[in-house]
Amino acid sequence: MSLYKWASLAVLLLTLFGCRTQPAADLTGSWDLDMAFPDKGITSMQGDMGGLQQTGTAITGTALGGDLKGTINGSRVTLTVYFKAYSGETVPVVFKGKVVDANTLKGTVNFLSRGSGTWTAKRKAEKIHN
C-alpha cells in the first residue's frame, strides 16, 4: 500500500473515531457552586449555577447572576460567566476544570476582582413529585 493510501486511511480513521470526543457527563440541571480564593483570605464563597442546558458539547445557563456559556470536551469543562459589575461593565468569570463524577465538577476559577482560586460544583438533588 502506498504512503498516500496509508495517510488517507489514517485521516479517515481519525475522522471517524479520533476526533469525536463524547462528553463524560450530561451537565444539564442545577448546581451548587463553592469557590475559594485563599490568596484573598476567602475560604468559601457560595453561589448557584442554575438551569444549565447541555446540547452536545455546548453548555448554556446562568451563574452568579450572569449568563453562562461553556463547553465540555471529554471530562474537561470550560465555563465563562458574564455579569454586570456595579460600574456597568461586563465582567467575565472563567471556570476551568473536569468532571469528577456525574454529580461533581472541580477546577480553577479566575475572577477578576478576587484573582485565581478553586471551585467545586455539586449537582442539586432533583425534587421528587408525588
Chimera marker file (.cmm) of the C-alpha trace (Angstrom):
<marker_set name="trace">
<marker id="1" x="0.000" y="0.000" z="0.000" r="1" g="1" b="0" radius="0.5"/>
<marker id="2" x="1.400" y="3.387" z="-0.951" r="1" g="1" b="0" radius="0.5"/>
<marker id="3" x="2.193" y="6.118" z="1.552" r="1" g="1" b="0" radius="0.5"/>
<marker id="4" x="-0.663" y="8.202" z="0.117" r="1" g="1" b="0" radius="0.5"/>
<marker id="5" x="-3.170" y="5.400" z="0.748" r="1" g="1" b="0" radius="0.5"/>
<marker id="6" x="-1.886" y="4.900" z="4.331" r="1" g="1" b="0" radius="0.5"/>
<marker id="7" x="-2.196" y="8.630" z="5.002" r="1" g="1" b="0" radius="0.5"/>
<marker id="8" x="-5.714" y="8.670" z="3.549" r="1" g="1" b="0" radius="0.5"/>
<marker id="9" x="-6.695" y="5.708" z="5.706" r="1" g="1" b="0" radius="0.5"/>
<marker id="10" x="-5.250" y="7.386" z="8.816" r="1" g="1" b="0" radius="0.5"/>
<marker id="11" x="-7.216" y="10.587" z="8.123" r="1" g="1" b="0" radius="0.5"/>
<marker id="12" x="-10.399" y="8.579" z="7.596" r="1" g="1" b="0" radius="0.5"/>
<marker id="13" x="-9.933" y="6.656" z="10.860" r="1" g="1" b="0" radius="0.5"/>
<marker id="14" x="-9.215" y="9.842" z="12.818" r="1" g="1" b="0" radius="0.5"/>
<marker id="15" x="-12.289" y="11.466" z="11.338" r="1" g="1" b="0" radius="0.5"/>
<marker id="16" x="-14.485" y="8.514" z="12.230" r="1" g="1" b="0" radius="0.5"/>
<marker id="17" x="-13.095" y="7.667" z="15.661" r="1" g="1" b="0" radius="0.5"/>
<marker id="18" x="-10.458" y="10.050" z="16.952" r="1" g="1" b="0" radius="0.5"/>
<marker id="19" x="-11.976" y="13.479" z="16.506" r="1" g="1" b="0" radius="0.5"/>
<marker id="20" x="-15.328" y="12.873" z="18.136" r="1" g="1" b="0" radius="0.5"/>
<marker id="21" x="-14.955" y="13.448" z="21.821" r="1" g="1" b="0" radius="0.5"/>
<marker id="22" x="-18.033" y="12.468" z="23.738" r="1" g="1" b="0" radius="0.5"/>
<marker id="23" x="-18.856" y="14.403" z="26.914" r="1" g="1" b="0" radius="0.5"/>
<marker id="24" x="-18.069" y="12.498" z="30.114" r="1" g="1" b="0" radius="0.5"/>
<marker id="25" x="-21.429" y="13.533" z="31.587" r="1" g="1" b="0" radius="0.5"/>
<marker id="26" x="-24.591" y="15.489" z="30.880" r="1" g="1" b="0" radius="0.5"/>
<marker id="27" x="-24.323" y="18.710" z="32.919" r="1" g="1" b="0" radius="0.5"/>
<marker id="28" x="-27.959" y="19.678" z="32.370" r="1" g="1" b="0" radius="0.5"/>
<marker id="29" x="-29.544" y="20.733" z="35.664" r="1" g="1" b="0" radius="0.5"/>
<marker id="30" x="-28.861" y="22.986" z="38.635" r="1" g="1" b="0" radius="0.5"/>
<marker id="31" x="-25.632" y="23.002" z="40.623" r="1" g="1" b="0" radius="0.5"/>
<marker id="32" x="-24.435" y="24.385" z="43.973" r="1" g="1" b="0" radius="0.5"/>
<marker id="33" x="-21.176" y="26.245" z="43.494" r="1" g="1" b="0" radius="0.5"/>
<marker id="34" x="-18.446" y="26.751" z="46.101" r="1" g="1" b="0" radius="0.5"/>
<marker id="35" x="-15.349" y="28.843" z="45.365" r="1" g="1" b="0" radius="0.5"/>
<marker id="36" x="-12.245" y="29.558" z="47.441" r="1" g="1" b="0" radius="0.5"/>
<marker id="37" x="-9.701" y="32.351" z="46.993" r="1" g="1" b="0" radius="0.5"/>
<marker id="38" x="-7.023" y="31.608" z="49.603" r="1" g="1" b="0" radius="0.5"/>
<marker id="39" x="-4.774" y="34.491" z="48.497" r="1" g="1" b="0" radius="0.5"/>
<marker id="40" x="-7.635" y="36.866" z="49.372" r="1" g="1" b="0" radius="0.5"/>
<marker id="41" x="-8.495" y="35.056" z="52.616" r="1" g="1" b="0" radius="0.5"/>
<marker id="42" x="-11.769" y="33.684" z="51.219" r="1" g="1" b="0" radius="0.5"/>
<marker id="43" x="-12.199" y="30.021" z="52.127" r="1" g="1" b="0" radius="0.5"/>
<marker id="44" x="-15.773" y="29.664" z="50.877" r="1" g="1" b="0" radius="0.5"/>
<marker id="45" x="-17.823" y="31.815" z="48.516" r="1" g="1" b="0" radius="0.5"/>
<marker id="46" x="-21.054" y="30.119" z="47.562" r="1" g="1" b="0" radius="0.5"/>
<marker id="47" x="-23.248" y="30.593" z="44.534" r="1" g="1" b="0" radius="0.5"/>
<marker id="48" x="-25.568" y="28.867" z="42.156" r="1" g="1" b="0" radius="0.5"/>
<marker id="49" x="-25.258" y="27.536" z="38.623" r="1" g="1" b="0" radius="0.5"/>
<marker id="50" x="-28.879" y="27.319" z="37.657" r="1" g="1" b="0" radius="0.5"/>
<marker id="51" x="-30.650" y="25.781" z="34.763" r="1" g="1" b="0" radius="0.5"/>
<marker id="52" x="-27.633" y="24.538" z="32.829" r="1" g="1" b="0" radius="0.5"/>
<marker id="53" x="-28.569" y="23.154" z="29.439" r="1" g="1" b="0" radius="0.5"/>
<marker id="54" x="-26.186" y="20.914" z="27.525" r="1" g="1" b="0" radius="0.5"/>
<marker id="55" x="-26.577" y="20.297" z="23.809" r="1" g="1" b="0" radius="0.5"/>
<marker id="56" x="-23.768" y="18.092" z="22.562" r="1" g="1" b="0" radius="0.5"/>
<marker id="57" x="-20.627" y="19.767" z="23.864" r="1" g="1" b="0" radius="0.5"/>
<marker id="58" x="-22.173" y="23.259" z="24.293" r="1" g="1" b="0" radius="0.5"/>
<marker id="59" x="-23.412" y="24.456" z="27.697" r="1" g="1" b="0" radius="0.5"/>
<marker id="60" x="-25.605" y="27.483" z="28.497" r="1" g="1" b="0" radius="0.5"/>
<marker id="61" x="-27.286" y="28.720" z="31.660" r="1" g="1" b="0" radius="0.5"/>
<marker id="62" x="-26.796" y="31.206" z="34.475" r="1" g="1" b="0" radius="0.5"/>
<marker id="63" x="-24.410" y="31.515" z="37.416" r="1" g="1" b="0" radius="0.5"/>
<marker id="64" x="-23.582" y="34.232" z="39.921" r="1" g="1" b="0" radius="0.5"/>
<marker id="65" x="-26.400" y="36.325" z="38.455" r="1" g="1" b="0" radius="0.5"/>
<marker id="66" x="-24.959" y="36.328" z="34.935" r="1" g="1" b="0" radius="0.5"/>
<marker id="67" x="-25.198" y="34.453" z="31.666" r="1" g="1" b="0" radius="0.5"/>
<marker id="68" x="-23.086" y="31.314" z="31.382" r="1" g="1" b="0" radius="0.5"/>
<marker id="69" x="-21.621" y="29.803" z="28.219" r="1" g="1" b="0" radius="0.5"/>
<marker id="70" x="-19.249" y="26.886" z="28.047" r="1" g="1" b="0" radius="0.5"/>
<marker id="71" x="-18.081" y="23.634" z="26.563" r="1" g="1" b="0" radius="0.5"/>
<marker id="72" x="-17.359" y="20.102" z="27.680" r="1" g="1" b="0" radius="0.5"/>
<marker id="73" x="-14.715" y="18.066" z="25.873" r="1" g="1" b="0" radius="0.5"/>
<marker id="74" x="-14.462" y="14.562" z="27.299" r="1" g="1" b="0" radius="0.5"/>
<marker id="75" x="-14.102" y="15.212" z="31.033" r="1" g="1" b="0" radius="0.5"/>
<marker id="76" x="-12.711" y="18.756" z="30.569" r="1" g="1" b="0" radius="0.5"/>
<marker id="77" x="-15.083" y="21.655" z="31.251" r="1" g="1" b="0" radius="0.5"/>
<marker id="78" x="-14.678" y="25.358" z="30.486" r="1" g="1" b="0" radius="0.5"/>
<marker id="79" x="-17.413" y="27.725" z="31.644" r="1" g="1" b="0" radius="0.5"/>
<marker id="80" x="-17.478" y="31.506" z="31.380" r="1" g="1" b="0" radius="0.5"/>
<marker id="81" x="-19.989" y="33.643" z="33.267" r="1" g="1" b="0" radius="0.5"/>
<marker id="82" x="-20.635" y="37.183" z="32.080" r="1" g="1" b="0" radius="0.5"/>
<marker id="83" x="-22.217" y="39.510" z="34.604" r="1" g="1" b="0" radius="0.5"/>
<marker id="84" x="-22.606" y="43.253" z="35.044" r="1" g="1" b="0" radius="0.5"/>
<marker id="85" x="-20.386" y="44.874" z="37.666" r="1" g="1" b="0" radius="0.5"/>
<marker id="86" x="-21.517" y="47.876" z="39.684" r="1" g="1" b="0" radius="0.5"/>
<marker id="87" x="-19.555" y="50.036" z="37.245" r="1" g="1" b="0" radius="0.5"/>
<marker id="88" x="-21.780" y="48.767" z="34.421" r="1" g="1" b="0" radius="0.5"/>
<marker id="89" x="-19.015" y="46.882" z="32.653" r="1" g="1" b="0" radius="0.5"/>
<marker id="90" x="-19.365" y="43.204" z="31.745" r="1" g="1" b="0" radius="0.5"/>
<marker id="91" x="-17.024" y="41.075" z="33.829" r="1" g="1" b="0" radius="0.5"/>
<marker id="92" x="-16.118" y="37.501" z="32.791" r="1" g="1" b="0" radius="0.5"/>
<marker id="93" x="-15.510" y="34.794" z="35.381" r="1" g="1" b="0" radius="0.5"/>
<marker id="94" x="-13.743" y="31.790" z="33.842" r="1" g="1" b="0" radius="0.5"/>
<marker id="95" x="-14.081" y="28.296" z="35.320" r="1" g="1" b="0" radius="0.5"/>
<marker id="96" x="-11.823" y="25.519" z="34.021" r="1" g="1" b="0" radius="0.5"/>
<marker id="97" x="-11.958" y="22.026" z="35.387" r="1" g="1" b="0" radius="0.5"/>
<marker id="98" x="-13.091" y="18.484" z="34.986" r="1" g="1" b="0" radius="0.5"/>
<marker id="99" x="-15.974" y="16.144" z="35.620" r="1" g="1" b="0" radius="0.5"/>
<marker id="100" x="-15.109" y="14.179" z="38.760" r="1" g="1" b="0" radius="0.5"/>
<marker id="101" x="-18.287" y="12.099" z="38.541" r="1" g="1" b="0" radius="0.5"/>
<marker id="102" x="-21.852" y="12.606" z="37.265" r="1" g="1" b="0" radius="0.5"/>
<marker id="103" x="-22.615" y="14.898" z="40.229" r="1" g="1" b="0" radius="0.5"/>
<marker id="104" x="-19.331" y="16.731" z="40.876" r="1" g="1" b="0" radius="0.5"/>
<marker id="105" x="-17.197" y="19.226" z="38.950" r="1" g="1" b="0" radius="0.5"/>
<marker id="106" x="-13.870" y="20.695" z="40.181" r="1" g="1" b="0" radius="0.5"/>
<marker id="107" x="-11.252" y="23.072" z="38.894" r="1" g="1" b="0" radius="0.5"/>
<marker id="108" x="-9.768" y="26.548" z="38.935" r="1" g="1" b="0" radius="0.5"/>
<marker id="109" x="-11.552" y="29.879" z="38.610" r="1" g="1" b="0" radius="0.5"/>
<marker id="110" x="-10.309" y="33.279" z="37.510" r="1" g="1" b="0" radius="0.5"/>
<marker id="111" x="-12.490" y="36.016" z="38.995" r="1" g="1" b="0" radius="0.5"/>
<marker id="112" x="-11.165" y="39.465" z="38.083" r="1" g="1" b="0" radius="0.5"/>
<marker id="113" x="-11.827" y="41.099" z="41.480" r="1" g="1" b="0" radius="0.5"/>
<marker id="114" x="-10.837" y="38.019" z="43.503" r="1" g="1" b="0" radius="0.5"/>
<marker id="115" x="-7.965" y="36.632" z="41.442" r="1" g="1" b="0" radius="0.5"/>
<marker id="116" x="-7.424" y="32.916" z="40.936" r="1" g="1" b="0" radius="0.5"/>
<marker id="117" x="-8.987" y="30.272" z="43.097" r="1" g="1" b="0" radius="0.5"/>
<marker id="118" x="-10.590" y="26.860" z="43.114" r="1" g="1" b="0" radius="0.5"/>
<marker id="119" x="-14.175" y="25.752" z="42.622" r="1" g="1" b="0" radius="0.5"/>
<marker id="120" x="-16.372" y="22.744" z="43.185" r="1" g="1" b="0" radius="0.5"/>
<marker id="121" x="-19.909" y="22.302" z="41.886" r="1" g="1" b="0" radius="0.5"/>
<marker id="122" x="-22.301" y="19.672" z="43.215" r="1" g="1" b="0" radius="0.5"/>
<marker id="123" x="-25.456" y="18.725" z="41.355" r="1" g="1" b="0" radius="0.5"/>
<marker id="124" x="-28.601" y="19.686" z="43.235" r="1" g="1" b="0" radius="0.5"/>
<marker id="125" x="-30.890" y="16.797" z="44.083" r="1" g="1" b="0" radius="0.5"/>
<marker id="126" x="-33.997" y="16.762" z="41.924" r="1" g="1" b="0" radius="0.5"/>
<marker id="127" x="-37.274" y="17.275" z="43.760" r="1" g="1" b="0" radius="0.5"/>
<marker id="128" x="-39.467" y="14.214" z="43.822" r="1" g="1" b="0" radius="0.5"/>
<marker id="129" x="-43.080" y="14.860" z="42.878" r="1" g="1" b="0" radius="0.5"/>
<marker id="130" x="-45.767" y="12.533" z="44.190" r="1" g="1" b="0" radius="0.5"/>
<link id1="1" id2="2" r="1" g="1" b="0" radius="0.2"/>
<link id1="2" id2="3" r="1" g="1" b="0" radius="0.2"/>
<link id1="3" id2="4" r="1" g="1" b="0" radius="0.2"/>
<link id1="4" id2="5" r="1" g="1" b="0" radius="0.2"/>
<link id1="5" id2="6" r="1" g="1" b="0" radius="0.2"/>
<link id1="6" id2="7" r="1" g="1" b="0" radius="0.2"/>
<link id1="7" id2="8" r="1" g="1" b="0" radius="0.2"/>
<link id1="8" id2="9" r="1" g="1" b="0" radius="0.2"/>
<link id1="9" id2="10" r="1" g="1" b="0" radius="0.2"/>
<link id1="10" id2="11" r="1" g="1" b="0" radius="0.2"/>
<link id1="11" id2="12" r="1" g="1" b="0" radius="0.2"/>
<link id1="12" id2="13" r="1" g="1" b="0" radius="0.2"/>
<link id1="13" id2="14" r="1" g="1" b="0" radius="0.2"/>
<link id1="14" id2="15" r="1" g="1" b="0" radius="0.2"/>
<link id1="15" id2="16" r="1" g="1" b="0" radius="0.2"/>
<link id1="16" id2="17" r="1" g="1" b="0" radius="0.2"/>
<link id1="17" id2="18" r="1" g="1" b="0" radius="0.2"/>
<link id1="18" id2="19" r="1" g="1" b="0" radius="0.2"/>
<link id1="19" id2="20" r="1" g="1" b="0" radius="0.2"/>
<link id1="20" id2="21" r="1" g="1" b="0" radius="0.2"/>
<link id1="21" id2="22" r="1" g="1" b="0" radius="0.2"/>
<link id1="22" id2="23" r="1" g="1" b="0" radius="0.2"/>
<link id1="23" id2="24" r="1" g="1" b="0" radius="0.2"/>
<link id1="24" id2="25" r="1" g="1" b="0" radius="0.2"/>
<link id1="25" id2="26" r="1" g="1" b="0" radius="0.2"/>
<link id1="26" id2="27" r="1" g="1" b="0" radius="0.2"/>
<link id1="27" id2="28" r="1" g="1" b="0" radius="0.2"/>
<link id1="28" id2="29" r="1" g="1" b="0" radius="0.2"/>
<link id1="29" id2="30" r="1" g="1" b="0" radius="0.2"/>
<link id1="30" id2="31" r="1" g="1" b="0" radius="0.2"/>
<link id1="31" id2="32" r="1" g="1" b="0" radius="0.2"/>
<link id1="32" id2="33" r="1" g="1" b="0" radius="0.2"/>
<link id1="33" id2="34" r="1" g="1" b="0" radius="0.2"/>
<link id1="34" id2="35" r="1" g="1" b="0" radius="0.2"/>
<link id1="35" id2="36" r="1" g="1" b="0" radius="0.2"/>
<link id1="36" id2="37" r="1" g="1" b="0" radius="0.2"/>
<link id1="37" id2="38" r="1" g="1" b="0" radius="0.2"/>
<link id1="38" id2="39" r="1" g="1" b="0" radius="0.2"/>
<link id1="39" id2="40" r="1" g="1" b="0" radius="0.2"/>
<link id1="40" id2="41" r="1" g="1" b="0" radius="0.2"/>
<link id1="41" id2="42" r="1" g="1" b="0" radius="0.2"/>
<link id1="42" id2="43" r="1" g="1" b="0" radius="0.2"/>
<link id1="43" id2="44" r="1" g="1" b="0" radius="0.2"/>
<link id1="44" id2="45" r="1" g="1" b="0" radius="0.2"/>
<link id1="45" id2="46" r="1" g="1" b="0" radius="0.2"/>
<link id1="46" id2="47" r="1" g="1" b="0" radius="0.2"/>
<link id1="47" id2="48" r="1" g="1" b="0" radius="0.2"/>
<link id1="48" id2="49" r="1" g="1" b="0" radius="0.2"/>
<link id1="49" id2="50" r="1" g="1" b="0" radius="0.2"/>
<link id1="50" id2="51" r="1" g="1" b="0" radius="0.2"/>
<link id1="51" id2="52" r="1" g="1" b="0" radius="0.2"/>
<link id1="52" id2="53" r="1" g="1" b="0" radius="0.2"/>
<link id1="53" id2="54" r="1" g="1" b="0" radius="0.2"/>
<link id1="54" id2="55" r="1" g="1" b="0" radius="0.2"/>
<link id1="55" id2="56" r="1" g="1" b="0" radius="0.2"/>
<link id1="56" id2="57" r="1" g="1" b="0" radius="0.2"/>
<link id1="57" id2="58" r="1" g="1" b="0" radius="0.2"/>
<link id1="58" id2="59" r="1" g="1" b="0" radius="0.2"/>
<link id1="59" id2="60" r="1" g="1" b="0" radius="0.2"/>
<link id1="60" id2="61" r="1" g="1" b="0" radius="0.2"/>
<link id1="61" id2="62" r="1" g="1" b="0" radius="0.2"/>
<link id1="62" id2="63" r="1" g="1" b="0" radius="0.2"/>
<link id1="63" id2="64" r="1" g="1" b="0" radius="0.2"/>
<link id1="64" id2="65" r="1" g="1" b="0" radius="0.2"/>
<link id1="65" id2="66" r="1" g="1" b="0" radius="0.2"/>
<link id1="66" id2="67" r="1" g="1" b="0" radius="0.2"/>
<link id1="67" id2="68" r="1" g="1" b="0" radius="0.2"/>
<link id1="68" id2="69" r="1" g="1" b="0" radius="0.2"/>
<link id1="69" id2="70" r="1" g="1" b="0" radius="0.2"/>
<link id1="70" id2="71" r="1" g="1" b="0" radius="0.2"/>
<link id1="71" id2="72" r="1" g="1" b="0" radius="0.2"/>
<link id1="72" id2="73" r="1" g="1" b="0" radius="0.2"/>
<link id1="73" id2="74" r="1" g="1" b="0" radius="0.2"/>
<link id1="74" id2="75" r="1" g="1" b="0" radius="0.2"/>
<link id1="75" id2="76" r="1" g="1" b="0" radius="0.2"/>
<link id1="76" id2="77" r="1" g="1" b="0" radius="0.2"/>
<link id1="77" id2="78" r="1" g="1" b="0" radius="0.2"/>
<link id1="78" id2="79" r="1" g="1" b="0" radius="0.2"/>
<link id1="79" id2="80" r="1" g="1" b="0" radius="0.2"/>
<link id1="80" id2="81" r="1" g="1" b="0" radius="0.2"/>
<link id1="81" id2="82" r="1" g="1" b="0" radius="0.2"/>
<link id1="82" id2="83" r="1" g="1" b="0" radius="0.2"/>
<link id1="83" id2="84" r="1" g="1" b="0" radius="0.2"/>
<link id1="84" id2="85" r="1" g="1" b="0" radius="0.2"/>
<link id1="85" id2="86" r="1" g="1" b="0" radius="0.2"/>
<link id1="86" id2="87" r="1" g="1" b="0" radius="0.2"/>
<link id1="87" id2="88" r="1" g="1" b="0" radius="0.2"/>
<link id1="88" id2="89" r="1" g="1" b="0" radius="0.2"/>
<link id1="89" id2="90" r="1" g="1" b="0" radius="0.2"/>
<link id1="90" id2="91" r="1" g="1" b="0" radius="0.2"/>
<link id1="91" id2="92" r="1" g="1" b="0" radius="0.2"/>
<link id1="92" id2="93" r="1" g="1" b="0" radius="0.2"/>
<link id1="93" id2="94" r="1" g="1" b="0" radius="0.2"/>
<link id1="94" id2="95" r="1" g="1" b="0" radius="0.2"/>
<link id1="95" id2="96" r="1" g="1" b="0" radius="0.2"/>
<link id1="96" id2="97" r="1" g="1" b="0" radius="0.2"/>
<link id1="97" id2="98" r="1" g="1" b="0" radius="0.2"/>
<link id1="98" id2="99" r="1" g="1" b="0" radius="0.2"/>
<link id1="99" id2="100" r="1" g="1" b="0" radius="0.2"/>
<link id1="100" id2="101" r="1" g="1" b="0" radius="0.2"/>
<link id1="101" id2="102" r="1" g="1" b="0" radius="0.2"/>
<link id1="102" id2="103" r="1" g="1" b="0" radius="0.2"/>
<link id1="103" id2="104" r="1" g="1" b="0" radius="0.2"/>
<link id1="104" id2="105" r="1" g="1" b="0" radius="0.2"/>
<link id1="105" id2="106" r="1" g="1" b="0" radius="0.2"/>
<link id1="106" id2="107" r="1" g="1" b="0" radius="0.2"/>
<link id1="107" id2="108" r="1" g="1" b="0" radius="0.2"/>
<link id1="108" id2="109" r="1" g="1" b="0" radius="0.2"/>
<link id1="109" id2="110" r="1" g="1" b="0" radius="0.2"/>
<link id1="110" id2="111" r="1" g="1" b="0" radius="0.2"/>
<link id1="111" id2="112" r="1" g="1" b="0" radius="0.2"/>
<link id1="112" id2="113" r="1" g="1" b="0" radius="0.2"/>
<link id1="113" id2="114" r="1" g="1" b="0" radius="0.2"/>
<link id1="114" id2="115" r="1" g="1" b="0" radius="0.2"/>
<link id1="115" id2="116" r="1" g="1" b="0" radius="0.2"/>
<link id1="116" id2="117" r="1" g="1" b="0" radius="0.2"/>
<link id1="117" id2="118" r="1" g="1" b="0" radius="0.2"/>
<link id1="118" id2="119" r="1" g="1" b="0" radius="0.2"/>
<link id1="119" id2="120" r="1" g="1" b="0" radius="0.2"/>
<link id1="120" id2="121" r="1" g="1" b="0" radius="0.2"/>
<link id1="121" id2="122" r="1" g="1" b="0" radius="0.2"/>
<link id1="122" id2="123" r="1" g="1" b="0" radius="0.2"/>
<link id1="123" id2="124" r="1" g="1" b="0" radius="0.2"/>
<link id1="124" id2="125" r="1" g="1" b="0" radius="0.2"/>
<link id1="125" id2="126" r="1" g="1" b="0" radius="0.2"/>
<link id1="126" id2="127" r="1" g="1" b="0" radius="0.2"/>
<link id1="127" id2="128" r="1" g="1" b="0" radius="0.2"/>
<link id1="128" id2="129" r="1" g="1" b="0" radius="0.2"/>
<link id1="129" id2="130" r="1" g="1" b="0" radius="0.2"/>
</marker_set>
